[in-house]
């Protein structure tokens, strides 16, 4: 059982790395398109939405690895 958990965690970490790479690629592409006055505004909006979805997926996967690490704002003093 512990080995399965370890394997699942590794798969999640690999997926996070892939998504972080995609997020960076999207960020660079969006920046280039924003600097180009002839770029397609609709395509730029689609890319920005995609970038946000990728970021959301990264956060969800990180929560699977460490459920308490990203919930510090939920704690009340």
C-alpha positions in Angstrom: 0.0 0.0 0.0 2.8 2.4 0.9 4.5 1.7 -2.5 1.3 2.6 -4.3 1.1 5.9 -2.4 4.7 6.6 -3.3 4.1 5.8 -7.0 1.0 8.0 -7.1 2.9 10.9 -5.5 5.6 10.6 -8.1 3.0 10.6 -10.9 1.4 13.7 -9.4 4.8 15.4 -9.1 5.6 14.6 -12.7 2.3 16.0 -13.8 2.9 19.2 -11.8 6.2 19.7 -13.5 4.6 19.2 -16.9 1.9 21.7 -16.1 4.4 24.2 -14.7 6.3 24.0 -18.0 3.1 24.5 -20.0 2.2 27.5 -17.8 5.6 29.0 -18.4 5.3 28.4 -22.2 1.8 30.0 -22.2 3.1 33.0 -20.2 5.9 33.6 -22.7 3.5 33.2 -25.7 1.0 35.6 -24.1 3.7 38.2 -23.5 4.9 38.0 -27.1 1.4 38.2 -28.5 0.6 41.2 -26.2 3.6 43.0 -27.6 2.4 42.4 -31.2 -0.3 45.0 -32.2 -1.5 42.7 -35.0 -2.2 39.7 -32.7 -5.6 38.1 -32.5 -7.4 39.4 -29.3 -9.7 36.4 -29.1 -6.8 34.0 -29.3 -5.0 36.0 -26.7 -8.0 35.7 -24.4 -8.2 31.9 -25.0 -4.5 31.6 -24.1 -5.0 33.5 -20.9 -7.9 31.3 -19.9 -5.9 28.2 -20.6 -3.1 29.6 -18.5 -5.5 30.1 -15.6 -6.9 26.6 -15.9 -3.3 25.2 -15.9 -2.5 27.1 -12.8 -5.7 25.8 -11.1 -4.8 22.2 -12.0 -1.3 22.8 -10.5 -2.9 23.9 -7.3 -5.3 21.0 -7.2 -2.5 18.5 -7.7 -0.4 20.2 -5.0 -3.3 19.9 -2.6 -3.4 16.2 -3.3 0.3 15.9 -2.3 0.1 18.1 0.8 -3.5 18.9 1.7 -2.6 21.2 4.6 0.2 23.2 3.0 -2.0 25.5 0.9 -4.8 25.8 3.4 -3.0 28.0 5.9 -5.5 30.8 5.3 -8.3 28.6 6.6 -6.8 28.5 10.0 -8.2 31.0 12.6 -6.2 32.5 15.3 
